[in-house]
């Protein structure tokens, strides 16, 4: 089953501010989430029970999965040292 991937406007702005090579790599990972919302390497975010974290180099993609509606919501995208402060 394919999941519908949605990205919050703030996350889109964060993605647009990144270098082009990193943008391509992150977009590719986000597209693959539609087929497998929990690929190898995904971890639950400690302290935030519904959030998952996906690594892409030095950047992190924070998202939630809605199993009932088969949806994925990308909440934030950012550098590993800054992304967790925004939550």
PDB file with one MODEL, atoms N, CA, C and O in Angstrom:
MODEL        1
ATOM      1  N   UNK A   1       0.831  -1.181   0.000  1.00  0.00           N
ATOM      2  CA  UNK A   1       0.000   0.000   0.000  1.00  0.00           C
ATOM      3  C   UNK A   1       0.878   1.248   0.000  1.00  0.00           C
ATOM      4  O   UNK A   1       1.876   1.319   0.717  1.00  0.00           O
ATOM      5  N   UNK A   2       0.504   2.202  -0.789  1.00  0.00           N
ATOM      6  CA  UNK A   2       1.262   3.450  -0.873  1.00  0.00           C
ATOM      7  C   UNK A   2       0.694   4.465   0.110  1.00  0.00           C
ATOM      8  O   UNK A   2      -0.521   4.613   0.245  1.00  0.00           O
ATOM      9  N   UNK A   3       1.577   5.141   0.777  1.00  0.00           N
ATOM     10  CA  UNK A   3       1.197   6.200   1.711  1.00  0.00           C
ATOM     11  C   UNK A   3       1.260   7.533   0.984  1.00  0.00           C
ATOM     12  O   UNK A   3       2.097   7.733   0.105  1.00  0.00           O
ATOM     13  N   UNK A   4       0.373   8.436   1.355  1.00  0.00           N
ATOM     14  CA  UNK A   4       0.391   9.788   0.794  1.00  0.00           C
ATOM     15  C   UNK A   4       1.309  10.636   1.657  1.00  0.00           C
ATOM     16  O   UNK A   4       1.107  10.742   2.867  1.00  0.00           O
ATOM     17  N   UNK A   5       2.314  11.238   1.041  1.00  0.00           N
ATOM     18  CA  UNK A   5       3.297  12.041   1.758  1.00  0.00           C
ATOM     19  C   UNK A   5       2.930  13.517   1.629  1.00  0.00           C
ATOM     20  O   UNK A   5       2.769  14.030   0.522  1.00  0.00           O
ATOM     21  N   UNK A   6       2.797  14.196   2.772  1.00  0.00           N
ATOM     22  CA  UNK A   6       2.535  15.635   2.819  1.00  0.00           C
ATOM     23  C   UNK A   6       3.675  16.301   3.567  1.00  0.00           C
ATOM     24  O   UNK A   6       4.262  15.721   4.481  1.00  0.00           O
ATOM     25  N   UNK A   7       3.978  17.522   3.165  1.00  0.00           N
ATOM     26  CA  UNK A   7       5.064  18.270   3.801  1.00  0.00           C
ATOM     27  C   UNK A   7       4.511  19.601   4.289  1.00  0.00           C
ATOM     28  O   UNK A   7       3.885  20.340   3.530  1.00  0.00           O
ATOM     29  N   UNK A   8       4.747  19.900   5.559  1.00  0.00           N
ATOM     30  CA  UNK A   8       4.313  21.189   6.101  1.00  0.00           C
ATOM     31  C   UNK A   8       5.030  22.326   5.371  1.00  0.00           C
ATOM     32  O   UNK A   8       6.181  22.159   4.967  1.00  0.00           O
ATOM     33  N   UNK A   9       4.379  23.470   5.195  1.00  0.00           N
ATOM     34  CA  UNK A   9       5.022  24.609   4.515  1.00  0.00           C
ATOM     35  C   UNK A   9       6.354  25.022   5.153  1.00  0.00           C
ATOM     36  O   UNK A   9       7.290  25.387   4.442  1.00  0.00           O
ATOM     37  N   UNK A  10       6.445  24.967   6.461  1.00  0.00           N
ATOM     38  CA  UNK A  10       7.701  25.324   7.138  1.00  0.00           C
ATOM     39  C   UNK A  10       8.815  24.356   6.745  1.00  0.00           C
ATOM     40  O   UNK A  10       9.958  24.769   6.550  1.00  0.00           O
ATOM     41  N   UNK A  11       8.483  23.066   6.630  1.00  0.00           N
ATOM     42  CA  UNK A  11       9.477  22.068   6.226  1.00  0.00           C
ATOM     43  C   UNK A  11       9.914  22.295   4.773  1.00  0.00           C
ATOM     44  O   UNK A  11      11.081  22.092   4.440  1.00  0.00           O
ATOM     45  N   UNK A  12       8.988  22.712   3.914  1.00  0.00           N
ATOM     46  CA  UNK A  12       9.353  23.031   2.526  1.00  0.00           C
ATOM     47  C   UNK A  12      10.340  24.200   2.470  1.00  0.00           C
ATOM     48  O   UNK A  12      11.289  24.183   1.686  1.00  0.00           O
ATOM     49  N   UNK A  13      10.108  25.209   3.304  1.00  0.00           N
ATOM     50  CA  UNK A  13      11.037  26.353   3.353  1.00  0.00           C
ATOM     51  C   UNK A  13      12.401  25.913   3.867  1.00  0.00           C
ATOM     52  O   UNK A  13      13.433  26.356   3.361  1.00  0.00           O
ATOM     53  N   UNK A  14      12.406  25.039   4.876  1.00  0.00           N
ATOM     54  CA  UNK A  14      13.673  24.541   5.411  1.00  0.00           C
ATOM     55  C   UNK A  14      14.424  23.762   4.344  1.00  0.00           C
ATOM     56  O   UNK A  14      15.643  23.888   4.224  1.00  0.00           O
ATOM     57  N   UNK A  15      13.715  22.967   3.578  1.00  0.00           N
ATOM     58  CA  UNK A  15      14.337  22.189   2.510  1.00  0.00           C
ATOM     59  C   UNK A  15      14.898  23.104   1.431  1.00  0.00           C
ATOM     60  O   UNK A  15      15.985  22.851   0.911  1.00  0.00           O
ATOM     61  N   UNK A  16      14.179  24.158   1.089  1.00  0.00           N
ATOM     62  CA  UNK A  16      14.623  25.089   0.046  1.00  0.00           C
ATOM     63  C   UNK A  16      15.894  25.834   0.452  1.00  0.00           C
ATOM     64  O   UNK A  16      16.646  26.279  -0.416  1.00  0.00           O
ATOM     65  N   UNK A  17      16.143  25.976   1.736  1.00  0.00           N
ATOM     66  CA  UNK A  17      17.330  26.689   2.221  1.00  0.00           C
ATOM     67  C   UNK A  17      18.593  25.829   2.210  1.00  0.00           C
ATOM     68  O   UNK A  17      19.684  26.347   2.445  1.00  0.00           O
ATOM     69  N   UNK A  18      18.471  24.547   1.947  1.00  0.00           N
ATOM     70  CA  UNK A  18      19.613  23.634   1.974  1.00  0.00           C
ATOM     71  C   UNK A  18      20.348  23.646   0.635  1.00  0.00           C
ATOM     72  O   UNK A  18      19.780  24.046  -0.381  1.00  0.00           O
ATOM     73  N   UNK A  19      21.618  23.207   0.630  1.00  0.00           N
ATOM     74  CA  UNK A  19      22.358  23.087  -0.637  1.00  0.00           C
ATOM     75  C   UNK A  19      21.653  22.117  -1.592  1.00  0.00           C
ATOM     76  O   UNK A  19      21.009  21.165  -1.153  1.00  0.00           O
ATOM     77  N   UNK A  20      21.780  22.366  -2.895  1.00  0.00           N
ATOM     78  CA  UNK A  20      21.068  21.589  -3.920  1.00  0.00           C
ATOM     79  C   UNK A  20      21.311  20.083  -3.811  1.00  0.00           C
ATOM     80  O   UNK A  20      20.364  19.302  -3.909  1.00  0.00           O
ATOM     81  N   UNK A  21      22.557  19.663  -3.611  1.00  0.00           N
ATOM     82  CA  UNK A  21      22.862  18.233  -3.533  1.00  0.00           C
ATOM     83  C   UNK A  21      22.132  17.590  -2.361  1.00  0.00           C
ATOM     84  O   UNK A  21      21.617  16.479  -2.485  1.00  0.00           O
ATOM     85  N   UNK A  22      22.085  18.277  -1.233  1.00  0.00           N
ATOM     86  CA  UNK A  22      21.378  17.758  -0.062  1.00  0.00           C
ATOM     87  C   UNK A  22      19.871  17.739  -0.305  1.00  0.00           C
ATOM     88  O   UNK A  22      19.183  16.820   0.138  1.00  0.00           O
ATOM     89  N   UNK A  23      19.357  18.746  -1.005  1.00  0.00           N
ATOM     90  CA  UNK A  23      17.929  18.783  -1.330  1.00  0.00           C
ATOM     91  C   UNK A  23      17.532  17.550  -2.142  1.00  0.00           C
ATOM     92  O   UNK A  23      16.518  16.913  -1.856  1.00  0.00           O
ATOM     93  N   UNK A  24      18.335  17.219  -3.152  1.00  0.00           N
ATOM     94  CA  UNK A  24      18.026  16.061  -3.998  1.00  0.00           C
ATOM     95  C   UNK A  24      18.022  14.773  -3.185  1.00  0.00           C
ATOM     96  O   UNK A  24      17.129  13.939  -3.333  1.00  0.00           O
ATOM     97  N   UNK A  25      19.023  14.619  -2.327  1.00  0.00           N
ATOM     98  CA  UNK A  25      19.125  13.406  -1.514  1.00  0.00           C
ATOM     99  C   UNK A  25      17.930  13.289  -0.559  1.00  0.00           C
ATOM    100  O   UNK A  25      17.374  12.205  -0.386  1.00  0.00           O
ATOM    101  N   UNK A  26      17.540  14.411   0.058  1.00  0.00           N
ATOM    102  CA  UNK A  26      16.416  14.412   0.996  1.00  0.00           C
ATOM    103  C   UNK A  26      15.096  14.170   0.264  1.00  0.00           C
ATOM    104  O   UNK A  26      14.257  13.406   0.740  1.00  0.00           O
ATOM    105  N   UNK A  27      14.907  14.814  -0.887  1.00  0.00           N
ATOM    106  CA  UNK A  27      13.677  14.595  -1.662  1.00  0.00           C
ATOM    107  C   UNK A  27      13.537  13.126  -2.063  1.00  0.00           C
ATOM    108  O   UNK A  27      12.437  12.574  -2.042  1.00  0.00           O
ATOM    109  N   UNK A  28      14.649  12.500  -2.424  1.00  0.00           N
ATOM    110  CA  UNK A  28      14.631  11.088  -2.797  1.00  0.00           C
ATOM    111  C   UNK A  28      14.186  10.229  -1.608  1.00  0.00           C
ATOM    112  O   UNK A  28      13.372   9.321  -1.772  1.00  0.00           O
ATOM    113  N   UNK A  29      14.707  10.508  -0.434  1.00  0.00           N
ATOM    114  CA  UNK A  29      14.313   9.757   0.765  1.00  0.00           C
ATOM    115  C   UNK A  29      12.843   9.976   1.092  1.00  0.00           C
ATOM    116  O   UNK A  29      12.145   9.039   1.481  1.00  0.00           O
ATOM    117  N   UNK A  30      12.370  11.210   0.938  1.00  0.00           N
ATOM    118  CA  UNK A  30      10.964  11.508   1.216  1.00  0.00           C
ATOM    119  C   UNK A  30      10.060  10.754   0.248  1.00  0.00           C
ATOM    120  O   UNK A  30       9.034  10.213   0.661  1.00  0.00           O
ATOM    121  N   UNK A  31      10.421  10.707  -1.026  1.00  0.00           N
ATOM    122  CA  UNK A  31       9.618   9.984  -2.019  1.00  0.00           C
ATOM    123  C   UNK A  31       9.543   8.491  -1.687  1.00  0.00           C
ATOM    124  O   UNK A  31       8.497   7.863  -1.857  1.00  0.00           O
ATOM    125  N   UNK A  32      10.655   7.931  -1.213  1.00  0.00           N
ATOM    126  CA  UNK A  32      10.677   6.512  -0.875  1.00  0.00           C
ATOM    127  C   UNK A  32       9.855   6.193   0.367  1.00  0.00           C
ATOM    128  O   UNK A  32       9.459   5.045   0.565  1.00  0.00           O
ATOM    129  N   UNK A  33       9.591   7.195   1.208  1.00  0.00           N
ATOM    130  CA  UNK A  33       8.764   6.977   2.394  1.00  0.00           C
ATOM    131  C   UNK A  33       7.349   6.547   2.016  1.00  0.00           C
ATOM    132  O   UNK A  33       6.701   5.822   2.771  1.00  0.00           O
ATOM    133  N   UNK A  34       6.869   6.983   0.862  1.00  0.00           N
ATOM    134  CA  UNK A  34       5.530   6.616   0.423  1.00  0.00           C
ATOM    135  C   UNK A  34       5.353   5.115   0.276  1.00  0.00           C
ATOM    136  O   UNK A  34       4.269   4.591   0.533  1.00  0.00           O
ATOM    137  N   UNK A  35       6.399   4.421  -0.132  1.00  0.00           N
ATOM    138  CA  UNK A  35       6.334   2.972  -0.294  1.00  0.00           C
ATOM    139  C   UNK A  35       6.630   2.240   1.015  1.00  0.00           C
ATOM    140  O   UNK A  35       6.068   1.175   1.272  1.00  0.00           O
ATOM    141  N   UNK A  36       7.500   2.802   1.833  1.00  0.00           N
ATOM    142  CA  UNK A  36       7.888   2.164   3.097  1.00  0.00           C
ATOM    143  C   UNK A  36       8.069   3.254   4.149  1.00  0.00           C
ATOM    144  O   UNK A  36       9.122   3.892   4.189  1.00  0.00           O
ATOM    145  N   UNK A  37       7.067   3.484   5.003  1.00  0.00           N
ATOM    146  CA  UNK A  37       7.157   4.580   5.969  1.00  0.00           C
ATOM    147  C   UNK A  37       8.157   4.342   7.096  1.00  0.00           C
ATOM    148  O   UNK A  37       8.484   5.265   7.841  1.00  0.00           O
ATOM    149  N   UNK A  38       8.637   3.127   7.222  1.00  0.00           N
ATOM    150  CA  UNK A  38       9.624   2.826   8.262  1.00  0.00           C
ATOM    151  C   UNK A  38      10.798   2.054   7.658  1.00  0.00           C
ATOM    152  O   UNK A  38      10.988   0.877   7.963  1.00  0.00           O
ATOM    153  N   UNK A  39      11.590   2.716   6.802  1.00  0.00           N
ATOM    154  CA  UNK A  39      12.730   2.020   6.188  1.00  0.00           C
ATOM    155  C   UNK A  39      13.812   1.748   7.231  1.00  0.00           C
ATOM    156  O   UNK A  39      13.762   2.298   8.332  1.00  0.00           O
ATOM    157  N   UNK A  40      14.785   0.907   6.897  1.00  0.00           N
ATOM    158  CA  UNK A  40      15.885   0.649   7.841  1.00  0.00           C
ATOM    159  C   UNK A  40      16.567   1.959   8.239  1.00  0.00           C
ATOM    160  O   UNK A  40      16.802   2.834   7.405  1.00  0.00           O
ATOM    161  N   UNK A  41      16.874   2.071   9.513  1.00  0.00           N
ATOM    162  CA  UNK A  41      17.544   3.272  10.013  1.00  0.00           C
ATOM    163  C   UNK A  41      16.614   4.286  10.640  1.00  0.00           C
ATOM    164  O   UNK A  41      17.085   5.231  11.274  1.00  0.00           O
ATOM    165  N   UNK A  42      15.308   4.124  10.486  1.00  0.00           N
ATOM    166  CA  UNK A  42      14.347   5.047  11.085  1.00  0.00           C
ATOM    167  C   UNK A  42      14.232   4.728  12.563  1.00  0.00           C
ATOM    168  O   UNK A  42      14.178   3.565  12.962  1.00  0.00           O
ATOM    169  N   UNK A  43      14.195   5.789  13.377  1.00  0.00           N
ATOM    170  CA  UNK A  43      14.067   5.605  14.822  1.00  0.00           C
ATOM    171  C   UNK A  43      12.950   6.476  15.363  1.00  0.00           C
ATOM    172  O   UNK A  43      12.637   7.533  14.814  1.00  0.00           O
ATOM    173  N   UNK A  44      12.352   6.006  16.459  1.00  0.00           N
ATOM    174  CA  UNK A  44      11.387   6.832  17.181  1.00  0.00           C
ATOM    175  C   UNK A  44      12.147   7.965  17.849  1.00  0.00           C
ATOM    176  O   UNK A  44      13.266   7.778  18.328  1.00  0.00           O
ATOM    177  N   UNK A  45      11.539   9.129  17.878  1.00  0.00           N
ATOM    178  CA  UNK A  45      12.160  10.276  18.529  1.00  0.00           C
ATOM    179  C   UNK A  45      11.885  10.197  20.022  1.00  0.00           C
ATOM    180  O   UNK A  45      10.729  10.116  20.438  1.00  0.00           O
ATOM    181  N   UNK A  46      12.935  10.220  20.828  1.00  0.00           N
ATOM    182  CA  UNK A  46      12.765  10.134  22.275  1.00  0.00           C
ATOM    183  C   UNK A  46      12.052  11.373  22.790  1.00  0.00           C
ATOM    184  O   UNK A  46      12.373  12.497  22.403  1.00  0.00           O
ATOM    185  N   UNK A  47      11.084  11.156  23.662  1.00  0.00           N
ATOM    186  CA  UNK A  47      10.355  12.264  24.251  1.00  0.00           C
ATOM    187  C   UNK A  47       9.205  12.770  23.390  1.00  0.00           C
ATOM    188  O   UNK A  47       8.335  13.484  23.889  1.00  0.00           O
ATOM    189  N   UNK A  48       9.182  12.421  22.133  1.00  0.00           N
ATOM    190  CA  UNK A  48       8.108  12.810  21.204  1.00  0.00           C
ATOM    191  C   UNK A  48       7.536  11.520  20.639  1.00  0.00           C
ATOM    192  O   UNK A  48       8.034  11.006  19.637  1.00  0.00           O
ATOM    193  N   UNK A  49       6.532  11.009  21.251  1.00  0.00           N
ATOM    194  CA  UNK A  49       6.120   9.650  21.001  1.00  0.00           C
ATOM    195  C   UNK A  49       5.623   9.368  19.591  1.00  0.00           C
ATOM    196  O   UNK A  49       5.761   8.235  19.130  1.00  0.00           O
ATOM    197  N   UNK A  50       5.066  10.312  18.901  1.00  0.00           N
ATOM    198  CA  UNK A  50       4.526  10.040  17.567  1.00  0.00           C
ATOM    199  C   UNK A  50       5.485  10.392  16.430  1.00  0.00           C
ATOM    200  O   UNK A  50       5.170  10.147  15.265  1.00  0.00           O
ATOM    201  N   UNK A  51       6.645  10.961  16.746  1.00  0.00           N
ATOM    202  CA  UNK A  51       7.573  11.397  15.707  1.00  0.00           C
ATOM    203  C   UNK A  51       8.606  10.324  15.397  1.00  0.00           C
ATOM    204  O   UNK A  51       9.072   9.605  16.280  1.00  0.00           O
ATOM    205  N   UNK A  52       8.951  10.239  14.106  1.00  0.00           N
ATOM    206  CA  UNK A  52      10.024   9.365  13.653  1.00  0.00           C
ATOM    207  C   UNK A  52      11.127  10.224  13.057  1.00  0.00           C
ATOM    208  O   UNK A  52      10.886  11.344  12.607  1.00  0.00           O
ATOM    209  N   UNK A  53      12.345   9.682  13.060  1.00  0.00           N
ATOM    210  CA  UNK A  53      13.492  10.417  12.545  1.00  0.00           C
ATOM    211  C   UNK A  53      14.184   9.582  11.474  1.00  0.00           C
ATOM    212  O   UNK A  53      14.452   8.396  11.664  1.00  0.00           O
ATOM    213  N   UNK A  54      14.467  10.228  10.347  1.00  0.00           N
ATOM    214  CA  UNK A  54      15.189   9.590   9.250  1.00  0.00           C
ATOM    215  C   UNK A  54      16.429  10.408   8.962  1.00  0.00           C
ATOM    216  O   UNK A  54      16.350  11.626   8.801  1.00  0.00           O
ATOM    217  N   UNK A  55      17.572   9.750   8.897  1.00  0.00           N
ATOM    218  CA  UNK A  55      18.837  10.434   8.633  1.00  0.00           C
ATOM    219  C   UNK A  55      19.091  10.564   7.138  1.00  0.00           C
ATOM    220  O   UNK A  55      18.742   9.686   6.349  1.00  0.00           O
ATOM    221  N   UNK A  56      19.710  11.684   6.768  1.00  0.00           N
ATOM    222  CA  UNK A  56      20.183  11.888   5.408  1.00  0.00           C
ATOM    223  C   UNK A  56      21.459  12.713   5.511  1.00  0.00           C
ATOM    224  O   UNK A  56      21.416  13.943   5.478  1.00  0.00           O
ATOM    225  N   UNK A  57      22.586  12.037   5.635  1.00  0.00           N
ATOM    226  CA  UNK A  57      23.849  12.734   5.857  1.00  0.00           C
ATOM    227  C   UNK A  57      23.811  13.449   7.201  1.00  0.00           C
ATOM    228  O   UNK A  57      23.501  12.837   8.224  1.00  0.00           O
ATOM    229  N   UNK A  58      24.124  14.741   7.201  1.00  0.00           N
ATOM    230  CA  UNK A  58      24.086  15.540   8.427  1.00  0.00           C
ATOM    231  C   UNK A  58      22.700  16.110   8.699  1.00  0.00           C
ATOM    232  O   UNK A  58      22.518  16.850   9.666  1.00  0.00           O
ATOM    233  N   UNK A  59      21.731  15.781   7.870  1.00  0.00           N
ATOM    234  CA  UNK A  59      20.384  16.329   8.009  1.00  0.00           C
ATOM    235  C   UNK A  59      19.419  15.265   8.522  1.00  0.00           C
ATOM    236  O   UNK A  59      19.644  14.066   8.359  1.00  0.00           O
ATOM    237  N   UNK A  60      18.343  15.732   9.142  1.00  0.00           N
ATOM    238  CA  UNK A  60      17.334  14.840   9.693  1.00  0.00           C
ATOM    239  C   UNK A  60      15.959  15.230   9.153  1.00  0.00           C
ATOM    240  O   UNK A  60      15.655  16.410   8.982  1.00  0.00           O
ATOM    241  N   UNK A  61      15.150  14.231   8.894  1.00  0.00           N
ATOM    242  CA  UNK A  61      13.771  14.418   8.451  1.00  0.00           C
ATOM    243  C   UNK A  61      12.896  13.900   9.593  1.00  0.00           C
ATOM    244  O   UNK A  61      12.943  12.717   9.930  1.00  0.00           O
ATOM    245  N   UNK A  62      12.108  14.781  10.178  1.00  0.00           N
ATOM    246  CA  UNK A  62      11.231  14.410  11.280  1.00  0.00           C
ATOM    247  C   UNK A  62       9.808  14.323  10.721  1.00  0.00           C
ATOM    248  O   UNK A  62       9.335  15.254  10.068  1.00  0.00           O
ATOM    249  N   UNK A  63       9.131  13.205  10.978  1.00  0.00           N
ATOM    250  CA  UNK A  63       7.801  13.016  10.403  1.00  0.00           C
ATOM    251  C   UNK A  63       6.926  12.146  11.292  1.00  0.00           C
ATOM    252  O   UNK A  63       7.399  11.519  12.240  1.00  0.00           O
ATOM    253  N   UNK A  64       5.643  12.124  10.966  1.00  0.00           N
ATOM    254  CA  UNK A  64       4.676  11.260  11.641  1.00  0.00           C
ATOM    255  C   UNK A  64       4.000  10.376  10.602  1.00  0.00           C
ATOM    256  O   UNK A  64       3.943  10.715   9.420  1.00  0.00           O
ATOM    257  N   UNK A  65       3.492   9.242  11.060  1.00  0.00           N
ATOM    258  CA  UNK A  65       2.786   8.309  10.185  1.00  0.00           C
ATOM    259  C   UNK A  65       1.377   8.120  10.732  1.00  0.00           C
ATOM    260  O   UNK A  65       1.196   7.831  11.915  1.00  0.00           O
ATOM    261  N   UNK A  66       0.389   8.282   9.874  1.00  0.00           N
ATOM    262  CA  UNK A  66      -1.010   8.049  10.231  1.00  0.00           C
ATOM    263  C   UNK A  66      -1.434   6.745   9.545  1.00  0.00           C
ATOM    264  O   UNK A  66      -1.764   6.732   8.360  1.00  0.00           O
ATOM    265  N   UNK A  67      -1.418   5.665  10.307  1.00  0.00           N
ATOM    266  CA  UNK A  67      -1.732   4.341   9.759  1.00  0.00           C
ATOM    267  C   UNK A  67      -3.191   4.240   9.294  1.00  0.00           C
ATOM    268  O   UNK A  67      -3.485   3.536   8.328  1.00  0.00           O
ATOM    269  N   UNK A  68      -4.097   4.937   9.973  1.00  0.00           N
ATOM    270  CA  UNK A  68      -5.514   4.853   9.621  1.00  0.00           C
ATOM    271  C   UNK A  68      -5.794   5.447   8.242  1.00  0.00           C
ATOM    272  O   UNK A  68      -6.581   4.900   7.468  1.00  0.00           O
ATOM    273  N   UNK A  69      -5.150   6.558   7.949  1.00  0.00           N
ATOM    274  CA  UNK A  69      -5.388   7.251   6.671  1.00  0.00           C
ATOM    275  C   UNK A  69      -4.293   6.988   5.636  1.00  0.00           C
ATOM    276  O   UNK A  69      -4.335   7.523   4.528  1.00  0.00           O
ATOM    277  N   UNK A  70      -3.322   6.168   6.003  1.00  0.00           N
ATOM    278  CA  UNK A  70      -2.173   5.883   5.136  1.00  0.00           C
ATOM    279  C   UNK A  70      -1.501   7.183   4.693  1.00  0.00           C
ATOM    280  O   UNK A  70      -1.284   7.418   3.504  1.00  0.00           O
ATOM    281  N   UNK A  71      -1.180   8.018   5.677  1.00  0.00           N
ATOM    282  CA  UNK A  71      -0.549   9.300   5.385  1.00  0.00           C
ATOM    283  C   UNK A  71       0.736   9.500   6.169  1.00  0.00           C
ATOM    284  O   UNK A  71       0.899   8.980   7.273  1.00  0.00           O
ATOM    285  N   UNK A  72       1.631  10.252   5.586  1.00  0.00           N
ATOM    286  CA  UNK A  72       2.888  10.636   6.230  1.00  0.00           C
ATOM    287  C   UNK A  72       2.954  12.151   6.181  1.00  0.00           C
ATOM    288  O   UNK A  72       2.713  12.757   5.137  1.00  0.00           O
ATOM    289  N   UNK A  73       3.281  12.763   7.314  1.00  0.00           N
ATOM    290  CA  UNK A  73       3.409  14.215   7.390  1.00  0.00           C
ATOM    291  C   UNK A  73       4.830  14.568   7.788  1.00  0.00           C
ATOM    292  O   UNK A  73       5.275  14.242   8.888  1.00  0.00           O
ATOM    293  N   UNK A  74       5.544  15.240   6.883  1.00  0.00           N
ATOM    294  CA  UNK A  74       6.897  15.709   7.169  1.00  0.00           C
ATOM    295  C   UNK A  74       6.755  16.980   7.998  1.00  0.00           C
ATOM    296  O   UNK A  74       6.184  17.968   7.537  1.00  0.00           O
ATOM    297  N   UNK A  75       7.274  16.953   9.219  1.00  0.00           N
ATOM    298  CA  UNK A  75       7.106  18.054  10.156  1.00  0.00           C
ATOM    299  C   UNK A  75       8.237  19.068  10.043  1.00  0.00           C
ATOM    300  O   UNK A  75       7.990  20.273   9.989  1.00  0.00           O
ATOM    301  N   UNK A  76       9.462  18.591  10.007  1.00  0.00           N
ATOM    302  CA  UNK A  76      10.610  19.497   9.929  1.00  0.00           C
ATOM    303  C   UNK A  76      11.788  18.790   9.273  1.00  0.00           C
ATOM    304  O   UNK A  76      11.901  17.565   9.313  1.00  0.00           O
ATOM    305  N   UNK A  77      12.659  19.590   8.668  1.00  0.00           N
ATOM    306  CA  UNK A  77      13.871  19.106   8.022  1.00  0.00           C
ATOM    307  C   UNK A  77      14.979  20.065   8.426  1.00  0.00           C
ATOM    308  O   UNK A  77      14.813  21.281   8.326  1.00  0.00           O
ATOM    309  N   UNK A  78      16.102  19.532   8.879  1.00  0.00           N
ATOM    310  CA  UNK A  78      17.186  20.433   9.251  1.00  0.00           C
ATOM    311  C   UNK A  78      18.459  19.706   9.615  1.00  0.00           C
ATOM    312  O   UNK A  78      18.516  18.476   9.639  1.00  0.00           O
ATOM    313  N   UNK A  79      19.487  20.502   9.899  1.00  0.00           N
ATOM    314  CA  UNK A  79      20.779  19.960  10.309  1.00  0.00           C
ATOM    315  C   UNK A  79      20.638  19.275  11.656  1.00  0.00           C
ATOM    316  O   UNK A  79      19.840  19.692  12.496  1.00  0.00           O
ATOM    317  N   UNK A  80      21.408  18.234  11.855  1.00  0.00           N
ATOM    318  CA  UNK A  80      21.261  17.407  13.057  1.00  0.00           C
ATOM    319  C   UNK A  80      21.462  18.176  14.354  1.00  0.00           C
ATOM    320  O   UNK A  80      20.875  17.806  15.371  1.00  0.00           O
ATOM    321  N   UNK A  81      22.267  19.229  14.358  1.00  0.00           N
ATOM    322  CA  UNK A  81      22.495  19.956  15.606  1.00  0.00           C
ATOM    323  C   UNK A  81      21.391  20.973  15.902  1.00  0.00           C
ATOM    324  O   UNK A  81      21.314  21.496  17.013  1.00  0.00           O
ATOM    325  N   UNK A  82      20.533  21.257  14.913  1.00  0.00           N
ATOM    326  CA  UNK A  82      19.498  22.281  15.108  1.00  0.00           C
ATOM    327  C   UNK A  82      18.069  21.756  15.029  1.00  0.00           C
ATOM    328  O   UNK A  82      17.163  22.373  15.590  1.00  0.00           O
ATOM    329  N   UNK A  83      17.847  20.645  14.355  1.00  0.00           N
ATOM    330  CA  UNK A  83      16.493  20.212  14.027  1.00  0.00           C
ATOM    331  C   UNK A  83      15.654  19.874  15.250  1.00  0.00           C
ATOM    332  O   UNK A  83      14.440  20.073  15.234  1.00  0.00           O
ATOM    333  N   UNK A  84      16.267  19.376  16.297  1.00  0.00           N
ATOM    334  CA  UNK A  84      15.503  18.948  17.457  1.00  0.00           C
ATOM    335  C   UNK A  84      15.053  20.119  18.325  1.00  0.00           C
ATOM    336  O   UNK A  84      14.123  19.970  19.118  1.00  0.00           O
ATOM    337  N   UNK A  85      15.679  21.261  18.194  1.00  0.00           N
ATOM    338  CA  UNK A  85      15.292  22.454  18.963  1.00  0.00           C
ATOM    339  C   UNK A  85      13.938  22.985  18.531  1.00  0.00           C
ATOM    340  O   UNK A  85      13.220  23.591  19.326  1.00  0.00           O
ATOM    341  N   UNK A  86      13.590  22.760  17.280  1.00  0.00           N
ATOM    342  CA  UNK A  86      12.343  23.317  16.723  1.00  0.00           C
ATOM    343  C   UNK A  86      11.110  22.542  17.179  1.00  0.00           C
ATOM    344  O   UNK A  86       9.984  22.993  16.971  1.00  0.00           O
ATOM    345  N   UNK A  87      11.310  21.395  17.789  1.00  0.00           N
ATOM    346  CA  UNK A  87      10.155  20.568  18.157  1.00  0.00           C
ATOM    347  C   UNK A  87       9.599  20.960  19.483  1.00  0.00           C
ATOM    348  O   UNK A  87       8.625  20.366  19.944  1.00  0.00           O
TER     349      UNK A  87
ENDMDL
END
